[in-house]
């Protein structure tokens, strides 16, 4: 795996801390990132959109969207930052009508509650955004989500992108504030088919820490 170019640092997963993350991106002259908007109200999103337009950020291939986002917002991100992977949750299938014309740009992040609604039909959208720590949780539970995903293992095009965060073996849960590099070691246990073309770090950590995580993961996967 050529992970160096595929792993992107993430902006916004820390919620209100995004201004400091953006300043750090500017100082480091990083122009290609992932964006997490799930926790942001419209007013906050409008602030971040304007800040991004005034920044050196040129490409945001992956955006984790919120249920109240409009097609106009997706168009804005596509036009200005070449966004092509918009990641959604299972309950967003009831909202597909809002994003007509973008269905093949939507990618599903599964839950970890051992339930898959009948409304979830990945064939209606672009495929999966496998949250790698969620997949590990699902695997340990051998959950309904795990079975739903693995039944499609051979449909390569369905596995397009990822969210990347830490994992606790002790609690069998995902970790979004990383305290130890070893919280990424679970990645070596995952099957290769779940890794997509774009892998977005979804952590509340600083950009400097995320860059260290990226370096660690790249070395880890080549051991």
C-alpha positions in Angstrom: 0.0 0.0 0.0 1.3 3.5 -0.9 -0.1 5.0 2.2 2.0 8.2 2.2 -0.2 9.8 -0.4 -3.4 8.2 0.7 -3.5 9.3 4.3 -4.8 12.8 4.9 -4.7 14.9 8.1 -8.2 15.9 9.1 -9.6 19.3 10.0 -12.7 19.7 12.1 -13.0 16.4 14.0 -12.1 18.3 17.1 -15.2 20.5 16.7 -14.6 24.1 17.8 -10.8 23.7 17.7 -10.7 23.9 14.0 -9.3 27.5 13.8 -6.1 26.4 15.6 -5.8 23.4 13.3 -6.2 25.5 10.2 -3.5 27.9 11.4 -1.2 24.9 11.9 -2.0 23.7 8.4 -1.1 27.1 7.0 2.2 27.3 8.9 3.1 23.9 7.5 2.0 24.7 3.9 -0.3 21.7 3.8 -2.7 22.1 0.9 -4.6 18.8 0.8 -6.7 17.6 3.7 -9.9 15.8 4.8 -12.7 17.8 6.4 -15.1 16.7 9.2 -18.3 18.8 9.5 -20.5 16.3 11.4 -20.4 18.4 14.7 -20.8 21.8 13.1 -24.0 23.9 12.9 -24.6 25.9 9.7 -23.2 29.1 11.2 -20.0 27.3 12.1 -19.8 25.7 8.6 -20.2 29.1 7.0 -17.3 30.3 9.0 -15.1 27.4 8.1 -16.0 27.7 4.4 -14.9 31.3 4.3 -11.7 30.5 6.2 -10.9 27.8 3.8 -11.4 30.1 0.8 -8.9 32.5 2.3 -6.4 29.7 3.1 -3.9 27.8 1.1 -6.0 24.7 1.1 -6.5 23.5 -2.5 -7.9 20.0 -2.2 -10.4 18.4 0.2 -11.1 15.0 -1.4 -13.1 13.7 1.5 -15.7 15.5 3.6 -17.7 13.9 6.4 -21.1 15.7 6.0 -23.9 16.5 8.5 -27.6 15.6 8.0 -28.7 19.2 7.6 -26.2 20.0 4.8 -27.7 21.0 1.5 -26.8 20.1 -2.1 -25.6 23.7 -2.5 -22.9 23.0 0.2 -21.8 19.8 -1.6 -21.6 21.8 -4.8 -19.5 24.5 -3.1 -17.0 21.9 -1.8 -16.8 20.1 -5.1 -16.3 23.3 -7.1 -13.8 24.9 -4.8 -11.9 22.0 -3.3 -12.4 19.1 -5.7 -14.3 17.1 -3.0 -15.5 13.7 -4.4 -16.1 11.5 -1.3 -18.9 12.7 1.0 -19.2 10.3 3.9 -22.6 9.7 5.6 -24.2 7.5 8.3 -26.8 4.8 8.0 -29.7 7.1 8.9 -28.8 9.4 6.1 -30.4 7.0 3.6 -33.7 8.7 4.5 -32.2 12.0 3.2 -30.9 10.9 -0.1 -33.5 13.0 -1.9 -31.7 16.2 -0.6 -28.5 15.3 -2.4 -29.8 14.2 -5.9 -27.0 14.2 -8.4 -24.5 13.3 -5.7 -25.6 9.8 -4.8 -22.5 8.2 -6.4 -20.4 10.6 -4.3 -21.9 9.4 -1.0 -20.1 6.7 1.0 -21.4 4.9 4.0 -19.8 4.8 7.4 -21.5 1.9 9.3 -22.5 2.1 13.0 -21.4 -0.3 15.7 -24.9 -1.0 17.2 -25.3 -4.5 15.7 -28.3 -3.3 13.6 -28.6 -2.5 9.9 -31.9 -0.7 8.9 -33.7 -1.9 5.8 -33.3 1.6 4.4 -29.5 1.0 4.2 -28.8 0.0 0.6 -25.2 0.7 -0.3 -25.9 -0.1 -4.0 -27.8 3.2 -4.2 -24.6 5.2 -3.4 -20.9 5.2 -4.3 -19.9 2.5 -1.7 -18.4 2.4 1.7 -16.3 4.7 3.8 -15.0 2.0 6.1 -14.2 3.6 9.5 -11.3 1.3 10.3 -11.7 1.3 14.1 -15.5 0.7 13.7 -14.7 -2.3 11.4 -12.5 -3.7 14.2 -15.3 -3.3 16.7 -17.7 -4.9 14.3 -15.4 -7.8 13.7 -14.9 -8.5 17.4 -18.7 -8.5 17.8 -19.2 -10.4 14.5 -22.0 -7.9 14.2 -24.7 -7.3 11.6 -22.6 -4.4 10.2 -19.6 -6.7 9.9 -21.6 -9.3 7.9 -23.2 -6.6 5.7 -19.7 -5.3 4.8 -17.9 -8.6 4.3 -20.6 -10.0 2.0 -19.4 -7.3 -0.4 -15.7 -8.1 -0.1 -15.2 -8.9 -3.7 -16.9 -5.7 -5.0 -13.7 -3.7 -5.1 -15.3 -0.4 -6.2 -17.4 -0.4 -3.1 -14.4 0.2 -0.8 -13.4 3.7 -1.7 -12.3 5.6 1.4 -11.7 5.4 5.1 -11.9 7.2 8.4 -8.8 6.4 10.5 -8.7 6.7 14.3 -7.5 4.7 17.2 -8.9 1.5 18.8 -9.0 0.1 22.4 -8.7 -3.7 22.7 -9.6 -3.5 26.3 -13.0 -1.7 25.7 -13.5 -2.7 22.1 -14.2 0.8 21.0 -12.9 3.5 18.7 -10.7 6.3 20.0 -10.8 9.8 18.6 -8.2 11.4 21.0 -5.0 9.4 20.5 -2.7 9.1 23.4 -0.4 6.3 22.3 0.9 5.2 18.9 0.0 1.6 19.8 -3.7 2.5 19.5 -3.1 2.2 15.7 -1.6 -1.3 15.9 -5.0 -2.9 15.2 -4.6 -1.9 11.6 -2.3 -4.8 10.9 -5.1 -7.2 11.8 -7.5 -5.8 9.1 -8.1 -7.4 5.7 -6.6 -5.5 2.8 -9.9 -5.1 1.0 -11.2 -2.5 3.5 -8.5 0.1 2.7 -9.6 2.7 0.2 -7.9 5.3 -2.0 -8.3 8.1 0.5 -7.8 7.5 4.2 -8.8 10.4 6.5 -7.4 10.9 10.0 -10.4 11.5 12.2 -8.9 12.6 15.5 -9.1 15.6 17.9 -5.3 15.8 18.0 -3.2 18.6 16.6 -2.0 18.6 13.0 1.6 18.0 14.3 0.4 14.9 16.2 -1.6 13.7 13.2 1.5 13.9 11.0 3.3 11.7 13.5 0.4 9.3 13.5 0.6 9.2 9.7 4.3 8.4 9.8 3.8 5.7 12.4 0.9 4.1 10.4 2.9 4.1 7.2 5.9 2.3 8.9 3.5 0.0 10.8 1.8 -1.3 7.7 5.1 -2.1 6.0 6.7 -4.1 8.9 
